[in-house]
Amino acid sequence: MLLETNSNLNFEELYEYLEQHKSCFFQEWTDQVLLDPHDIFKDNIKDNGLMMYKLVRNTLLGQIDKTQLKELAIKVAHERFEANSNIGDFVFNVNLGRSILVKFILNAGLENEKLQMSVTLVNQQFDQFCYHTVTKYTEIKNQELQQSKHFISQSHKDKLAILGQMSSSFVHEFRNPLTSIIGFNKLLRSEYPNLKYLDIIELELDQLKFRITQFLHTSKMDIVGDSKKKVELKTLLEDILNFLYPSFVDVDVNVTLMMKEDLKIEVYQDELKQVFVNLLMNSIDAIQQKEKPREIKITVEYKLDEDVMIQISNNGPAIPLEVRETIFEPFFTTKDLGTGIGLYVCKNIIEKHNGTMNCLSDQDETVFEIRLPL
C-alpha cells in the first residue's frame, strides 16, 4: 500500500522547486537514458517519463492516483514488448529518473522530516510503477512463449500426421508382399530344413517388419497388441536375446541378463518387445565405436507393491548432455541414416503403460532406465 502524506507536512514548497527545475531534471535524464535508435516507440519514452514525473510530483500534494499509475505501467509494458526491447534497459531508465529526482530533492533545502517523507513517497511511486510494468511485461512474454510452444507442438503433430499417412500408405503397399515372403520362407524351412541361409533371411525379414512397425507407432500407438496380458518378463527378455543373437555375435559383444527370478507384468507384449529390441539395437550401434571388451547388461530389480526397474546399459561412448536433453524428441537422430523415431516411440510406449523412461550417461556407461508398474 502506498504511504499517505502526513497531513501536518506541507510539500508545496518542494512542488514549486521541482517545477522550477523540471527542464534541468529532464535534460539530465534524457542525456543519460538508454534509447535504441530503432525502437519504434522511442518518441514515447520521453513522454512516458514526463507523465511519470507528473504523477510523482502530484503525490507531494497528496494526489496519489494509483489507477493512473498502473495504466501508465501497462501501457509502457506493451510498448516495451512490441519494441522487443530489453526489459533491463527499462529498469535502468526508471531508476535513472528516480536517482536524478531524489538528487534534486536533496538539494531543495528541506528539513529532515520533510526530506525523509518526500524521498519515501518518491521511492514508493517508482517501485510501484516498476513492479506493475515488469509484471505485465512478463505476463505478455509468457503468453507469447505459450503460443510458441503450442505452435511447435502443433507442428510436431502435423508432421506426425503426415508421416502417419505416408506410413499407412507405405505399409499397405508393402506389407502384403512382405507377409507372402515370410510365409514362403517358412514353407522352405519345413520342406528343406537343411537349406542354407534361411535363418538369415528370416532374421532380416523380421528386422524389416520391426522397422515398419516403428513407423506405424509414430501416429497410431495401438497398432500392435490388441489388449494387455500377463507376460513373464524374464522369458520375454530371453526370447529377445535369442532373436538378436546374430547381431551380438557380429559385433563381438558380451550380453548379460541379471534377474533373480521371473515375474509377470501386465503389458502390451509386442509393444514392450519393440522397446527392448530398439534399445538393444541402439546399444549395438553405440558399442561398435568402442574397443573390446564390449558389454551390454540388462538388469531387472523390483520389490513387492513397487515399480519394476529395467536397466539396459552399455559401455560405449558417453552421450553428451545436449543430446540427452532432446534424445526422446521425434525426428532427432545422431545417426547418418537414422529416422529419429525409435526412442520417441519407445518413450511413448512406456508412458502408455503408465511408466517412465530416462537416459543416464557418463564415460563409463550409458543406461536407459525403464520403470513399469507391477
HELIX and SHEET records of a PDB file:
HELIX    1   1 GLU A   12  GLN A   20  1                                   9    
HELIX    2   2 LYS A   22  GLN A   32  1                                  11    
HELIX    3   3 LYS A   42  THR A   59  1                                  18    
HELIX    4   4 LYS A   66  GLU A   82  1                                  17    
HELIX    5   5 ILE A   87  LEU A  106  1                                  20    
HELIX    6   6 ASN A  112  GLU A  191  1                                  80    
HELIX    7   7 LEU A  198  HIS A  217  1                                  20    
HELIX    8   8 LEU A  233  PHE A  243  1                                  11    
HELIX    9   9 TYR A  245  VAL A  251  1                                   7    
HELIX   10  10 GLN A  269  ILE A  287  1                                  19    
HELIX   11  11 LEU A  321  ARG A  324  1                                   4    
HELIX   12  12 GLY A  342  LYS A  352  1                                  11    
SHEET    1   A 2 LYS A 229  GLU A 232  0                                        
SHEET    2   A 2 LYS A 264  VAL A 267 -1                                        
SHEET    1   B 5 ASN A 254  MET A 258  0                                        
SHEET    2   B 5 GLU A 295  TYR A 302  1                                        
SHEET    3   B 5 VAL A 308  ASN A 314 -1                                        
SHEET    4   B 5 THR A 366  LEU A 372 -1                                        
SHEET    5   B 5 THR A 356  SER A 361 -1                                        
END                                                                             
